Amino acid sequence: MESFVGKLGRNFLVAAFVPSLAFATISLFVFGPIIPLKILDQIQNTIAPLDHPALVLLMITVVIAFSLYSLNTVIYKTMEGYFLLGRIPAITRFQQRKALKPYVQIRALESLIDKLIEDGIYNEQFYQLKQQLYQISARHQLNFPLDPKSVMPTRFGNVLRAMEVYPRERYNMDAVLLWPRLIHVMPATYYAKLDQSNNGLAFLINCAILSLILSVTSGTAVLYQALMLRLANEDVKNLVYFVPVDLSDDGMIKYQQNIYFYLAGVVIAMALFVFFYRAAIPVAVQYGNLVRSAFDLFRWQLVNGLHLKAPMDYDEETTVWDNLSMFIGHGTLGKNYRYTIPFHYGQAEEELEQSGENGEDQYEETSSETDFLEEVEEFEGD
């Protein structure tokens, strides 16, 4: 079992396979009765080689799970509001108003504290205001970016956005560019905790997405059954040639009951979507704190991993990270950018020649490579 889990991947099992299995099972149970018999017969003939319902369920589950796993980034961006909700200004303005209230409180408290400091007053009120400022500001920065212009259309998006801008606000680091490099220098134990938190978040988000799909599918089933009921009342025998209409009294009763049944499914599935979405928020906050801590704790390992000269103070550090972010993202590098371990090209050339003498079979110069080196030498001689 452990070898199977190791091959398939714990991330895939926890984040995608389990929600997909539940979704496939519920869908087959709920929507199976309204699928036309001719379509069912065709499906059964197609999957006859599998010869077992459990294999069919497993195949459907794996397809859904791999789709969720592959579309993880797209799903996250959609839930954050980059694609659809971001095109509706009213939703973004609603989130901006929510972010503005604590932002105004923070600025007011800062003004009061600054005035007390100017007057030299350090009484009990001063420390109470500082504690209040800390609590409001800490809570605000966990849920919203400091800049109101960076507010996203969804609560989930704002939690992740606040996480992304933290390294820039604290150290002038571009989190999106430097994160793929940082994860390779952090300890394996910390990365395991980070991965575990991410799996929990992906599980809840996938459950929310599948619940939303189930709600939409139930709504489609309501429209389908209402259409079949109307056709039955008008004595129409077929919706299309392979979808017959049940004209009997029992058939009409079945259509009526199905309408109410799937309406209930719309409500229940939407309630599940809200539940999983809200459950994902505190998990996203927890994951965001782990990412923030990774930048706080392991950014010096990144400095060492890139063989950069360690900065002497905070101002120098912010300059280093800004220059590095600009270099990675744009290709420009600030002046006086020094390495702790310079690369000696002459020494590297000698080592290459020695390796060629020790084993000619390890490296053979082609005629084109030789010509190229001769051209370089002629250019350097000129």
C-alpha positions, 0 to 999 in steps of 0.5 A: 500500500505504501509503495502504491501511495508513493507512486501515485503521490500523496498530494494527488490522493488527498487533494484530488482523488478523494474529492473526485471519488465522492463527486463521481459516486454522488453524481452516478447515484443522483443523475443516473435515473434520468439518463435515457436508456438508449444512452445508458445502453450505449455507455454500457456497450462502450465500457463492456471490456471493463466488465465491472462497475467499480472499474468504471467508477475508478476510471471516471474518478481518475479522469476527474482527479487528474483534471483537478490536479492539472488545473490547480493553478487555474482553479485557484486563480478563478477562486481568487477572482482573476478571471470571472469575478474580477470583471465585475467592478461592483464585487471588487468595490465591495471587498475594497470597502471591507478592507477600507474600514480597518485601514482607516482604523489603523491610520487613526490609531497611528495618528493618536499614538504619534501625537502622544509620542510628540507630547511625551505621554506614555500612560496606560492609554498609550499602551492600550492604543498600541495593543489595539493597533497591533491587533487590528493591523495584524488581523488586517494584514492576514486577510487583506493587502496593505494597498487598497488598490491590490484588493481582490474580488474574493475573500480567498483571493485577498488572503492569498494576495496578502501572503504574496505582497508580504515579502515585498512589503517587508524585504522588497522581495518579489514573492512570485519570482523568488518562491520557486528558488526559496523552496529548494533551500528550505529544510525538508521538514519545513517543506513537508509542513508547507506541503501538508497545509497546501494539500489541506487547502487544495482538498477544500477548494476542490470540494468547493468547486465540485460542489458548485459543479454539482449544484449547476448540474442539478439546476440543469437537471431541473430544467431538463425534467421541466422540459420533459414534463411539458412535452408529456403534457403536450403528448410529444413522444420524443425530445430527440430520437434517442430520448423518449418522453414518458407519456404515462401518468406515472411518468408525469408524476416522476417528472414532477417529483424529480423537479423538486428533488433536483431543486433540493439538490441545487440548494444542498450542493450550493450550501456545501460550496459555501461550507467548503469555501468558508472552511478554506479561508482559515486554512489559507491563512495558516498556509499564508503564515507558513509562506511568510515564515519561510521568507523570514527564516530562510531568505539568508539560505537563498542568499548563500545558495545564490552566492551573493554577498550578505547585506550588512543592514536592512537598507542594503538587504532591501536593495539586494532583493530589489536588484535580484528581483529585477534581474530575474524578472526583467534581466537588468542588474544593479551596479556593484553586485558582488558574489561571495564565491566569484567564478574564475573563468581561467580556472574553469578552463584549466579544469576543463583541459585537465578533465579532457586529458584524464579521459578523452572519452568523456569530452570530445570537441567537434569541428564546429566547437573547435572553430568557434573557440578559434574565432573567440581567441582571434576576437580576444587577440584583436 
